[in-house]
Every structure is written in C-alpha cells, then in structure tokens.
Amino acid sequence: MGTNNKSKNIILKIIPGLLLILFSILLFIYYPKTTSQSQVKETTHKYVSAINVDLKKNKHDSLFKKVKSRPKDNRVSLEKKAKKKINYKSSVPYKVKINRAENFVMIYGIDIHGKYKIPYKCFICSSAKNIKNTLLGDYRLNDRYRWHQMVDGSFAQYAIRFYDKLMLHSVPYYRQAPNSLEVDEYNKLGHFASLGCIRMRVSDIKWIYKHCNYGTEIKIYDKKGEKPPIPYEKPQRLDKKDTKSSWDPTDPDKKNPWKE
C-alpha cells in the first residue's frame, strides 16, 4: 500500500510539469506562426494598397498632362508639318475659310498642284449676333487698315475688307488705342457677337494681315458640329477689374503689360 501511494504521489507531481512543458511547446509552435501570418497579411495589404494608390495617381497625372498639353502640341506639330508642304512659289499661298456656325477661321496652304488642301492654322473668332448678317459665300480680301473706325463708333486693329462693310478685324476698342480694349467683347470670342464682321484676337488677325495678300480667297460657310483639322488656341478669359485687361493679351505691342 505504501509503495502504491508513493507512485501516485510521484505521478501527481510529474503531470503538472508535463502539462506545462506541453503547453509551452504548443505555444512556441503556434504563436509565432500566427503572428507571422498576421504580420505578413497586414504588410501585404498595406503594400498592395500603396501600389494601387500610386498607380491611380500616376494614371491621373498622366491623363491630366495629356489633356492639358495635347491641343498645343498637336497644333505646333501639325503647323510645322503643313508649312513644309505649302508651295510658297505661289503669289497667293493661302486661302481663308470661316465656319460661321462654329466660329473658327481656318487657313489652308496651296499644294504643288495649285489646290488649297493643306490645313495650316486655325483661329477662334466671333461672327454676327444675328448670324445672317455674316454673309455666306466666296470673296477676296481687299482693302486693309492698320486701325479702322467701325459702324458702331468703335475702333479695330488690322481691319481687312472682304465685302462692302464686312471685314476681318480685331475685337473692338473704345478708342484708337491698344489699351482701350472692350473686355466684354473679347470674352465673347467663340460666340456670336458682332454686327456682321469677323472678330479675332490681335495676334491672329495680324498674322492674316501680314501673310494673306490682296486677292486671297475667303470662303464663309456653315457646318454645325465641324471640328477644325488643326485645334485653335483658346483665349484666356479677362477680368475687368484687372488693369491689364484693357489690352489684348496677344497684342505684340512692346507696351503690352501682359508681356511683363
């Protein structure tokens, strides 16, 4: 009996120790694995999320740059390519075509076959408030004036007559002075605004005044929804409270405050 009791006492003392050792072994095997997996999962999730955010950001930046730079890049590139194809041996190398319905002016260059089929430049414009006052048809550029007083008493730079009192010219001024621009009228570029003439930015009409000779053909037509083969540069909107806005921002005059 004494021996049995002694054996039971020994077993009772050993069992807690064995259980403690077994628990320690299980804890050692299981806990690091669980911790490692959770850490890996958390780290992976953060890493993938960061990649997704970066990819979205890069994609957005890339699209933004393309949208913002594409019109100018295309315009410059297309103009350079077109210029090489124009036959400058012709006495009248250009033809002016104006889409009255969409308010843009296209300049076409002549090819070696004598056809005006080379799209070269495009300018935004404003035709008549009452669209019928800007006459459709085929005309030729003739009389031109560095400054000219219009029928409503306003003044315009680089006025070029093409039919009777109808002209291509700058946005109107209050006086015969480049610092007296009618700001509200400038902000109407791209919309119907004139009494019948075609209004343009100073830099654009000056280009025509300088490069399109007497006798240059001009065609005025309607084609709603037409997109020009070369994009035009959109004018900045002027704030009447800004003193610089009394000038056309594109005017090459050395005194133009926009050039400071």
Disulfide bonds with the S-S distance in Angstrom:
none
